[in-house]
């Protein structure tokens, strides 16, 4: 089983720039807490359709990023090596 997500990928620096433009204090946070801070920011504003997740992308690259997820679900038929990609919807653009 695989947990699939669809959304956008951002560097930590891009997230910090965005938080700064929103007036959100972030300088005291290490990179690994930025996704959590984004999720608090979304929750405070009742934004329930986005979820920030720290991960490496592409898989196995060890390149840390934050995925801003718009859709997510479990796929019981897929594995890490055998899967199909999530189809992009017009609303995803």
Secondary structure as GFF3:
##gff-version 3
##sequence-region A 1 93
A	DSSP	beta_strand	2	10	.	.	.	ID=ss1
A	DSSP	alpha_helix	12	21	.	.	.	ID=ss2
A	DSSP	three_ten_helix	31	33	.	.	.	ID=ss3
A	DSSP	alpha_helix	34	44	.	.	.	ID=ss4
A	DSSP	beta_strand	51	56	.	.	.	ID=ss5
A	DSSP	beta_strand	64	75	.	.	.	ID=ss6
A	DSSP	three_ten_helix	90	92	.	.	.	ID=ss7
###
